[in-house]
Amino acid sequence: MARYTGPSYKKARRVGFSTSETGKELARRPYGPGQHGNDRKGKLSDYGTQLKEKQKVRFMYGLNERQFKKTFNEASKMSGIHGTNFLRLLESRLDNLVFRIGFSTTRRGARQLVNHGHVTVNGKKVDIPSYRVKPGDVISLKDDDKNLKVVTESLAKVNKRVEFINYDEGKMAATYVRLPERNELNADINEALIVEFYNK
């Protein structure tokens, strides 16, 4: 399945959820895309509700269906709450953490930084966006890339970082301190619906 490269705002409006976590997508037009986007007010079935929740999270992290299902299955083999483990695995992706650090303003931009070989983990170049970062790992940029305009502009916009990342401004490096707690992640996600969707 090819990766979606179209307008991200349109996808966010389709599921009624800010996939960038900024709220910008729904600020001006808080209804579905298309000619009849403002007219669709029918009640969703249970399946429709579960599917919508799954799509919200999939669009947010920018995964295709195969990657998403594979991560879900990995979470099922871990001890603890399935839905929480699933979100933790998604948060531990390298492209997501590059976004959380502030090297990019979007996950799509963060994925591009990784793909183009600008990002290092523990001093070694990693160009796989889905790379699973472990607690204690240090994420940085190659020395030659620390002055990239897109990176400096993005870092200038950072107001606050998540608690599970420790950022060193002098070194332009961040340590993934620990796995996130559920209350530190997006409260508008109901991961139990995703578990129900796949367990049918």
SVG drawing of the C-alpha trace seen along z (x, -y; Angstrom):
<svg xmlns="http://www.w3.org/2000/svg" viewBox="-28 -31 57 43">
<polyline fill="none" stroke="black" stroke-width="0.4" points="0.0,0.0 1.5,-3.3 2.0,-6.1 -0.6,-8.9 1.0,-12.2 -2.1,-14.3 -3.4,-17.1 -3.1,-16.2 -5.8,-18.8 -8.4,-16.9 -7.7,-13.6 -7.9,-15.4 -11.3,-16.9 -12.6,-13.5 -12.1,-12.0 -12.9,-15.2 -9.6,-15.1 -6.4,-17.2 -3.8,-14.7 -1.0,-17.3 -2.2,-17.8 -2.3,-21.6 -6.0,-22.0 -5.2,-24.1 -6.9,-21.7 -10.3,-22.1 -10.0,-25.8 -11.6,-27.3 -13.7,-24.4 -14.7,-21.9 -16.5,-19.6 -15.8,-16.9 -14.1,-17.7 -15.9,-17.9 -19.1,-19.4 -21.3,-17.7 -18.8,-17.7 -21.1,-20.0 -24.2,-17.9 -23.0,-14.5 -24.6,-14.3 -25.8,-10.7 -25.1,-8.6 -22.2,-6.2 -22.6,-2.4 -20.4,-0.7 -18.2,0.5 -18.1,-3.0 -17.0,-4.5 -14.3,-1.9 -13.0,-2.4 -13.0,-6.2 -10.9,-5.9 -8.4,-3.5 -8.1,-6.0 -7.6,-8.9 -4.5,-7.3 -3.2,-5.8 -3.4,-9.2 -1.9,-10.9 1.3,-8.7 1.3,-8.5 1.4,-4.7 -0.1,-2.6 -2.5,0.2 0.1,3.0 2.5,1.2 -0.3,0.2 -1.7,3.7 1.9,5.1 2.5,2.7 -0.9,3.6 0.0,7.3 3.4,6.6 1.6,4.7 -0.6,7.8 2.5,9.8 3.6,7.3 2.5,7.5 0.1,4.8 -2.8,3.0 -2.9,3.7 -4.1,0.3 -1.6,-1.6 1.2,0.6 0.1,0.0 0.3,-3.8 3.7,-3.5 5.1,-1.5 3.8,-4.2 5.4,-6.9 8.7,-5.1 9.1,-5.3 12.1,-7.4 10.1,-9.7 7.6,-10.5 10.3,-11.3 12.1,-13.6 8.8,-15.4 8.3,-15.4 11.8,-16.8 11.0,-19.7 13.5,-19.1 10.4,-19.2 7.0,-20.8 5.2,-17.8 5.6,-14.0 5.7,-14.0 8.7,-16.5 10.3,-14.4 10.0,-11.3 11.8,-13.2 14.6,-14.2 15.1,-10.6 14.8,-9.2 17.4,-11.7 19.9,-10.5 20.1,-13.7 19.2,-11.9 21.5,-9.8 20.7,-7.5 23.5,-7.0 25.9,-8.7 25.0,-6.4 23.0,-7.4 19.6,-5.8 17.5,-6.4 14.5,-4.2 11.5,-6.2 9.9,-3.1 13.1,-2.4 12.1,-1.6 13.9,-3.9 14.6,-2.4 14.6,-4.3 18.1,-5.7 18.8,-6.2 20.1,-9.6 18.6,-11.2 20.5,-14.0 21.4,-15.3 24.6,-14.8 27.0,-17.7 26.8,-19.1 23.0,-19.2 22.5,-21.0 22.3,-24.3 19.7,-23.3 17.2,-26.1 14.2,-23.9 15.5,-22.5 16.4,-25.9 13.1,-27.4 11.2,-24.4 13.2,-24.5 12.4,-28.2 8.7,-27.4 8.9,-24.8 7.2,-26.0 7.1,-22.8 8.3,-19.3 6.8,-16.0 8.1,-14.8 9.6,-11.6 12.1,-13.4 15.1,-15.3 16.6,-17.8 20.1,-19.3 20.1,-22.6 23.9,-22.9 24.4,-19.5 21.1,-19.7 20.5,-16.1 17.6,-14.5 17.4,-11.4 14.3,-9.2 14.1,-8.9 11.3,-6.4 8.2,-5.0 5.3,-7.6 2.5,-7.2 -1.0,-7.1 -2.0,-10.5 0.9,-12.1 -0.5,-11.1 -3.4,-12.5 -6.6,-12.4 -8.9,-12.5 -7.8,-9.0 -9.9,-6.0 -7.5,-3.2 -10.0,-0.7 -12.1,-1.2 -9.1,-0.2 -8.6,3.0 -12.3,3.8 -12.0,3.1 -9.1,5.6 -10.4,8.2 -13.7,8.7"/>
</svg>
